[in-house]
Amino acid sequence: MEKEGTRPPPPTLVPLSEKDLQKMTVQEKRDLLKQTEDAIAKTKQLRELSEEAYRLTGIWHNSGVNETFFAKQNAILREASDLLSVSIKEGQ
């Protein structure tokens, strides 16, 4: 069991060689393209969530602690965590 606050190592990415690509069927190439597009979209979502969390942190520091900040921050962190866990599961 993992300790709280630790993450599993990221999946190992192995680049495909030209030979590997030639062996792939058209459907496998389409699936790979779809997975890549999904990963890019999730990365963009994580970036947006990170920017929103950073913005909220600035608001929090400038205006004092309030419950709205913590509620928004927790929602953002939950969503980012869900996206990461889905990405990791799909990558394995």
Z-matrix of the N, CA and C atoms (Angstrom, degrees):
N
C 1 1.455
C 2 1.526 1 109.26
N 3 1.307 2 115.35 1 140.07
C 4 1.459 3 120.75 2 -178.77
C 5 1.521 4 111.11 3 -76.43
N 6 1.315 5 115.02 4 147.37
C 7 1.454 6 119.72 5 172.92
C 8 1.515 7 107.94 6 -74.87
N 9 1.327 8 115.06 7 149.58
C 10 1.460 9 119.32 8 178.27
C 11 1.522 10 109.22 9 -63.89
N 12 1.322 11 115.34 10 137.28
C 13 1.456 12 119.88 11 178.60
C 14 1.516 13 114.05 12 89.94
N 15 1.339 14 117.84 13 -2.00
C 16 1.458 15 119.77 14 177.02
C 17 1.517 16 109.52 15 -106.86
N 18 1.304 17 115.44 16 153.76
C 19 1.460 18 120.57 17 179.98
C 20 1.520 19 109.25 18 -118.35
N 21 1.320 20 115.91 19 150.25
C 22 1.462 21 117.65 20 173.79
C 23 1.527 22 108.93 21 -70.05
N 24 1.325 23 117.47 22 156.98
C 25 1.462 24 118.36 23 178.55
C 26 1.524 25 110.32 24 -64.95
N 27 1.316 26 117.28 25 150.19
C 28 1.471 27 119.34 26 -179.89
C 29 1.524 28 110.19 27 -66.52
N 30 1.324 29 116.66 28 154.44
C 31 1.460 30 118.49 29 178.09
C 32 1.529 31 110.16 30 -63.52
N 33 1.313 32 115.79 31 147.57
C 34 1.455 33 120.58 32 179.44
C 35 1.522 34 109.40 33 -79.07
N 36 1.304 35 115.91 34 127.39
C 37 1.457 36 121.06 35 178.94
C 38 1.525 37 108.79 36 -99.02
N 39 1.323 38 115.81 37 127.25
C 40 1.455 39 121.01 38 179.46
C 41 1.526 40 107.94 39 -114.79
N 42 1.322 41 117.66 40 120.56
C 43 1.460 42 118.95 41 -179.91
C 44 1.529 43 110.99 42 -65.54
N 45 1.318 44 115.97 43 145.58
C 46 1.457 45 121.04 44 177.88
C 47 1.524 46 109.47 45 -85.71
N 48 1.312 47 115.06 46 137.03
C 49 1.462 48 119.23 47 176.23
C 50 1.525 49 109.13 48 -85.62
N 51 1.300 50 115.55 49 167.76
C 52 1.467 51 120.53 50 176.80
C 53 1.527 52 109.78 51 -59.51
N 54 1.319 53 116.18 52 -37.38
C 55 1.470 54 121.49 53 179.38
C 56 1.533 55 110.38 54 -64.03
N 57 1.344 56 116.00 55 -42.26
C 58 1.471 57 120.39 56 177.78
C 59 1.524 58 110.61 57 -61.38
N 60 1.319 59 116.13 58 -43.27
C 61 1.464 60 120.37 59 -179.85
C 62 1.527 61 111.86 60 -64.03
N 63 1.313 62 116.79 61 -37.40
C 64 1.462 63 120.44 62 179.54
C 65 1.523 64 111.73 63 -66.75
N 66 1.332 65 117.26 64 -30.48
C 67 1.464 66 121.70 65 -179.80
C 68 1.527 67 112.37 66 -76.66
N 69 1.322 68 116.92 67 -20.70
C 70 1.462 69 120.78 68 -175.46
C 71 1.524 70 111.28 69 -74.48
N 72 1.331 71 114.67 70 144.93
C 73 1.462 72 119.77 71 174.54
C 74 1.527 73 108.76 72 -77.74
N 75 1.311 74 115.61 73 166.42
C 76 1.465 75 120.42 74 178.09
C 77 1.525 76 109.81 75 -59.81
N 78 1.331 77 116.97 76 -41.39
C 79 1.468 78 120.46 77 -179.80
C 80 1.527 79 111.06 78 -64.18
N 81 1.328 80 117.55 79 -40.56
C 82 1.468 81 120.68 80 177.89
C 83 1.532 82 110.55 81 -63.06
N 84 1.324 83 116.37 82 -39.09
C 85 1.467 84 119.87 83 177.99
C 86 1.526 85 110.79 84 -66.64
N 87 1.331 86 116.56 85 -39.35
C 88 1.470 87 120.06 86 177.08
C 89 1.527 88 110.58 87 -64.21
N 90 1.339 89 116.11 88 -42.41
C 91 1.467 90 120.32 89 178.38
C 92 1.525 91 110.72 90 -61.85
N 93 1.320 92 116.42 91 -42.92
C 94 1.459 93 121.08 92 178.98
C 95 1.526 94 110.91 93 -63.09
N 96 1.318 95 116.70 94 -42.03
C 97 1.465 96 120.96 95 177.24
C 98 1.523 97 110.68 96 -62.26
N 99 1.328 98 116.99 97 -43.32
C 100 1.471 99 121.68 98 179.07
C 101 1.531 100 110.33 99 -62.14
N 102 1.343 101 116.87 100 -44.18
C 103 1.468 102 120.37 101 178.52
C 104 1.528 103 110.67 102 -61.48
N 105 1.323 104 116.07 103 -40.08
C 106 1.466 105 120.44 104 179.23
C 107 1.522 106 110.88 105 -65.29
N 108 1.331 107 116.47 106 -44.41
C 109 1.466 108 120.38 107 178.60
C 110 1.527 109 110.77 108 -62.98
N 111 1.336 110 117.25 109 -40.27
C 112 1.465 111 120.95 110 177.77
C 113 1.527 112 110.81 111 -63.48
N 114 1.329 113 116.52 112 -42.40
C 115 1.466 114 120.45 113 179.56
C 116 1.526 115 110.81 114 -63.49
N 117 1.328 116 116.92 115 -39.88
C 118 1.471 117 120.87 116 178.14
C 119 1.523 118 110.05 117 -64.17
N 120 1.334 119 116.94 118 -43.26
C 121 1.469 120 120.69 119 179.42
C 122 1.527 121 110.60 120 -62.97
N 123 1.333 122 117.51 121 -42.27
C 124 1.468 123 120.71 122 179.35
C 125 1.524 124 110.80 123 -66.12
N 126 1.323 125 116.54 124 -37.35
C 127 1.460 126 120.15 125 177.71
C 128 1.526 127 110.49 126 -63.07
N 129 1.332 128 116.34 127 -42.02
C 130 1.467 129 120.31 128 177.55
C 131 1.524 130 110.67 129 -63.25
N 132 1.345 131 117.23 130 -41.15
C 133 1.466 132 120.52 131 178.31
C 134 1.520 133 110.26 132 -62.52
N 135 1.329 134 116.98 133 -43.60
C 136 1.462 135 120.28 134 179.41
C 137 1.525 136 110.95 135 -63.02
N 138 1.323 137 116.77 136 -39.92
C 139 1.467 138 120.49 137 178.48
C 140 1.524 139 110.00 138 -62.34
N 141 1.339 140 116.65 139 -44.45
C 142 1.463 141 120.45 140 179.28
C 143 1.527 142 110.79 141 -63.38
N 144 1.330 143 116.65 142 -41.72
C 145 1.464 144 119.96 143 178.45
C 146 1.523 145 111.01 144 -64.61
N 147 1.311 146 116.29 145 -40.17
C 148 1.457 147 120.71 146 178.59
C 149 1.528 148 110.78 147 -63.58
N 150 1.332 149 116.06 148 -43.39
C 151 1.466 150 119.79 149 178.47
C 152 1.524 151 110.89 150 -63.71
N 153 1.330 152 117.07 151 -39.64
C 154 1.468 153 120.76 152 178.81
C 155 1.531 154 110.18 153 -65.58
N 156 1.335 155 116.83 154 -42.13
C 157 1.467 156 119.92 155 178.20
C 158 1.531 157 110.25 156 -62.82
N 159 1.325 158 116.84 157 -41.60
C 160 1.462 159 121.07 158 178.42
C 161 1.527 160 110.50 159 -62.73
N 162 1.341 161 115.91 160 -43.39
C 163 1.470 162 120.52 161 178.91
C 164 1.525 163 110.40 162 -61.60
N 165 1.334 164 115.96 163 -44.75
C 166 1.465 165 119.59 164 -179.97
C 167 1.524 166 111.58 165 -65.33
N 168 1.317 167 116.36 166 -34.72
C 169 1.464 168 119.76 167 177.59
C 170 1.523 169 109.88 168 -62.97
N 171 1.333 170 116.45 169 -41.38
C 172 1.464 171 120.27 170 177.30
C 173 1.513 172 111.75 171 -63.11
N 174 1.330 173 116.63 172 -42.16
C 175 1.468 174 120.94 173 177.57
C 176 1.524 175 109.57 174 -61.83
N 177 1.338 176 115.95 175 -43.96
C 178 1.458 177 121.16 176 -179.15
C 179 1.523 178 110.69 177 -60.45
N 180 1.334 179 117.15 178 -45.45
C 181 1.464 180 119.83 179 -178.97
C 182 1.523 181 111.76 180 -66.89
N 183 1.317 182 116.67 181 -31.85
C 184 1.463 183 119.95 182 -177.27
C 185 1.523 184 113.30 183 -84.34
N 186 1.334 185 118.04 184 -23.47
C 187 1.465 186 118.81 185 -173.94
C 188 1.525 187 113.83 186 -118.33
N 189 1.301 188 117.97 187 -0.46
C 190 1.457 189 120.02 188 -178.21
C 191 1.525 190 111.33 189 92.23
N 192 1.317 191 115.30 190 167.34
C 193 1.469 192 121.34 191 -176.88
C 194 1.522 193 109.94 192 -74.99
N 195 1.331 194 115.88 193 135.26
C 196 1.454 195 119.58 194 172.33
C 197 1.527 196 109.47 195 -147.07
N 198 1.323 197 116.40 196 160.61
C 199 1.463 198 121.18 197 -175.29
C 200 1.520 199 112.10 198 -68.11
N 201 1.317 200 117.83 199 -30.75
C 202 1.468 201 120.70 200 179.64
C 203 1.520 202 110.35 201 -61.54
N 204 1.323 203 116.36 202 -41.72
C 205 1.459 204 119.83 203 178.79
C 206 1.519 205 110.53 204 -59.02
N 207 1.341 206 116.37 205 -49.61
C 208 1.459 207 119.35 206 -177.32
C 209 1.524 208 111.58 207 -64.84
N 210 1.313 209 117.73 208 -37.59
C 211 1.466 210 120.86 209 178.68
C 212 1.527 211 110.16 210 -64.04
N 213 1.331 212 117.42 211 -45.78
C 214 1.469 213 120.75 212 179.53
C 215 1.524 214 110.75 213 -66.19
N 216 1.325 215 116.38 214 -43.46
C 217 1.460 216 120.16 215 -179.46
C 218 1.530 217 110.52 216 -62.09
N 219 1.323 218 117.29 217 -44.63
C 220 1.463 219 120.31 218 179.58
C 221 1.522 220 111.52 219 -63.62
N 222 1.323 221 117.80 220 -39.67
C 223 1.466 222 120.92 221 178.17
C 224 1.528 223 110.48 222 -63.59
N 225 1.320 224 116.65 223 -42.72
C 226 1.463 225 121.00 224 179.19
C 227 1.526 226 110.26 225 -64.65
N 228 1.314 227 117.17 226 -44.84
C 229 1.462 228 120.27 227 -179.79
C 230 1.522 229 111.82 228 -64.89
N 231 1.339 230 117.19 229 -38.52
C 232 1.471 231 120.21 230 176.84
C 233 1.517 232 110.62 231 -62.47
N 234 1.332 233 116.53 232 -45.19
C 235 1.466 234 120.50 233 -179.05
C 236 1.529 235 110.68 234 -64.20
N 237 1.317 236 116.99 235 -42.91
C 238 1.464 237 120.40 236 178.20
C 239 1.525 238 110.50 237 -63.16
N 240 1.324 239 116.90 238 -41.81
C 241 1.459 240 121.21 239 178.51
C 242 1.523 241 111.00 240 -62.26
N 243 1.332 242 116.67 241 -42.63
C 244 1.467 243 120.50 242 178.05
C 245 1.520 244 110.97 243 -62.41
N 246 1.318 245 117.12 244 -43.33
C 247 1.466 246 120.73 245 179.43
C 248 1.522 247 111.07 246 -62.91
N 249 1.331 248 116.00 247 -42.41
C 250 1.459 249 119.21 248 179.77
C 251 1.519 250 111.64 249 -65.32
N 252 1.325 251 117.45 250 -42.87
C 253 1.465 252 119.22 251 -178.54
C 254 1.518 253 110.60 252 -65.44
N 255 1.326 254 118.09 253 -37.46
C 256 1.469 255 120.78 254 176.72
C 257 1.520 256 109.53 255 -65.53
N 258 1.331 257 117.85 256 -43.28
C 259 1.460 258 121.21 257 -179.56
C 260 1.522 259 111.00 258 -62.39
N 261 1.326 260 116.91 259 -42.18
C 262 1.460 261 120.85 260 -179.20
C 263 1.521 262 110.28 261 -67.03
N 264 1.332 263 117.26 262 -43.13
C 265 1.462 264 120.00 263 179.20
C 266 1.514 265 111.17 264 -62.96
N 267 1.332 266 117.82 265 -40.97
C 268 1.459 267 121.13 266 179.96
C 269 1.517 268 111.37 267 -69.17
N 270 1.328 269 117.03 268 -29.64
C 271 1.459 270 120.85 269 -178.08
C 272 1.514 271 113.91 270 -78.43
N 273 1.314 272 118.09 271 -12.32
C 274 1.469 273 119.85 272 -177.25
C 275 1.496 274 111.64 273 -93.28
